[in-house]
Amino acid sequence: MTYDKYKRWKQKHDLKEAKRRHEFRKYKRDFRRRTQGLPKAKIGEYNLNRYSPYSNEVDKNDLKNGFKDYKHVPAPKDFSMVGNPEEFISFVHDVQECYKKKQKVFIEMADIENLSDDAIVILLSNMIRFKEHHIRFNGDFPKNEIACNKLKKSGFFRHLYRRSGPSINNMEGTIYTHGNKKADSVFSSEIIEASSRFVWGEPRRCPGIQNTFTELMANTYKHASKDVEGKHYWWMSMTKDEKEHKVVYGFVDYGVGIFNSLNHKQPGDRLYAAFQKLKSEFSMLPFGKANDKIMEKILKGELHKTVTKQTNRGKGLPSIYKNWERNEIDSLVIITNNVYADVKNGDYHLLGNEFVGTFVKWEMNPNIKNLRNNNG
């Protein structure tokens, strides 16, 4: 190339670059004007949707080619912890396996047909771990319009891309987290007030709901493994059901789970002998195969009765079970380790996949016992 040809090429190149930089500056200036006053998390959610590689069907069909070096984990069609525990827990295991190996993961959500808030919050709690440890992740949106809109409106992206740690949001979405590792009565009171206004049209006092929150928050600390005790967050979802006029709560913590916690009690612990006695009643069954039967006895206070010799003593799960018996909460479901317990329907059974942690679902509806708030 002669010097004259190079000079002409350089002039054209510089002109194109100047034009490109001018257009980009103009775009950034206009974008800042449009988004002025919006939170950074909201802007990040907008950019995620706008520049997602799956903004059209052609790109969706090229899904695997776009992230060849990512581990693709397909989500079950029924994306629900309560409604589809076996498949959903298996999905969570696959995601957590990628985390342990520090492997980039792509969550395939395109085929989801039903999506529940409890499953969204469990997915969020796992993705936060990827983010905190700088492990790359990505995913697509459900093709089902209802499921897709539910995911976007839940607050999932607002929490995932926020700069600070977990905290309460403004109660416009369905996902709520909290930075305190122990019980926080102020937080639960705020949630109960917002829920009761939705259910009854005015703030009500709900002692059973309050007590359930308190016990679960306390158990998050007590049932954690020793290396993470007091260092991890609990997560919860709150679903407002417009049709049945009720609020459904989902609470999850990633400790070791109830049975793993009890199995690791030391001989000097007051619950050690009591748990061993319960297990001895089912000694004819292989290890872990009687956990569903033991769970029913724990809920009914048999474990604490062995320690205190009193049927009306006991905290934690027995206290939550009492709340259900007194009709102060409804539709109680507990999933921990290899046990699924639907208390209302008397369904206690073993799971093929183990959930390492504890998940509890319950609801507030117009039929539960409540007290009028004189200050409301």
Secondary structure, 3 states (H helix, E strand, C coil): CCHHHHHHHHHHHHHHHHHHHHHHHHHHHHHHHHCCCCCHHHHHHHHHHHCCCCCCHHHHHCHHHHCCCCEEEECCCEECCCCCHHHHHHHHHHHHHHHHCCCCEEEECCCCCEECHHHHHHHHHHHHHHHHCCCCEEECCCCCHHHHHHHHHCCHHHHHCCCCCCCCCCCCCCEEECCCCCCCHHHHHHHHHHHHHHHHCCCEECHHHHHHHHHHHHHHHHCCCCCCCCCCCEEEEEEEECCCCEEEEEEEECCCCHHHHHHCCCCCCHHHHHHHHHHHCCCCCCCCCCHHHHHHHHHCCHHHHHHHCCCCCCCCHHHHHHHHHCCCCEEEEEEEEEEEEECCCCEEEEEEEEEEEEEEEEEECCCCCCEECCCC
